[in-house]
Amino acid sequence: MGREVIGEWTDSRARTLSLTDDGKVAIQGAGGERLYLFSVPGKLLSGEQVSDTEVAITFELGA
C-alpha cells in the first residue's frame, strides 16, 4: 500500500476514460467507441471516476 502508479495514454485518438463496473478502465475515442480496455492484476480495492479524462484505481498485488 502507499505506492502510486501514474500513467498517461498517448494514443491521439483517445479522448475519454471511464471506469467499468468491474474496475477496468475503458479508453474511448471521440465518438465514444471503446479503443482499449485496461486492467490491472491483483485485487481491486477501490475505483473512482475523477473526470472525463481521469480515473483512479487502488489495487493490491498478491504476495
N, C-alpha and C positions, 0 to 999 in steps of 0.2 A: 504494500500500500504506500501511497505517497509519491509514486513515480508518475510522471506525465509523459504522454506521447502526443506530440502535436504534429499534424500533417497538413499538407497543402496539396490540393488536387490541381494539376496543371493542364489538364485537357481543356483546350479553348472552347469546346462545345458544352462543357459543364456550366450550368447556371445556378442550380439549387441543390441543396441536400435535404433529405428527410429521414427521420428515424422510423424504422418499421416496428410493427408490434412485437417482433421477436428480437429487437435490439441491433439489427443491422442498419447500415447507412446506405440509402439509395442516392446515387449521384444522377441527377436528371439534366436533360438538355433544355433548351429554350421553350420547346413545345410541351414540356412535361414528360417526355419519353424517358424511360429509365435507360441510362447508358451503362451503369455499373452497379453492382451490389457488393458492398464492402462488409466483411465480418471479421471479428477477432476471435482468437482461440480463448478457451477458458470460460469461466462462469461470469455472466453479466450481473453486475451489482446494481447499476442504475443507468438510465439514459435520459437525456433531455434535449429537446429541440430548442436551441437557443435563439436562432433566427433562421431566415430562409437559406442562409449560407453557412451556418454553424450548428454543429451537433456535438454534444459532449456525452461520452460514454465512459463508465468506470467498470472495470472488469478485473477478475482475479485469475492469475495463471496458476495452473496446477504445479505442485512441488515435484 
